Amino acid sequence: MIPERHVETFRDVAEFNAEESARMLRFVADTAREAGLDDYRVVVNVGADGGQTVFHLHWHVLGGRTMTEEL
């Protein structure tokens, strides 16, 4: 899930106002619910060493299976 306004990484999330931030989080939750996910993981990779390969803030929603502690 990618916000409409470009922000390179989660480090810059403060550029969003409270309304924008709330709308993005609601969108993530609503989309997971619409996909039928009750239990899921939301992941944000920050920076190249954190696994970020697309430098536009986005969220990964992982679900549909049991999550483990292993990375």
KABEL-V884512 format. One line per field, one symbol per residue. ss: DSSP state (~ for helix, > for strand, _ for the rest). A space follows every 10 residues. Layout:
ss: ???
This chain:
ss: _>_______~ ~~~~~__~~~ ~~~~~~~~~~ ~~~~_____> >>>____~~~ _______>_> >>>_______ _
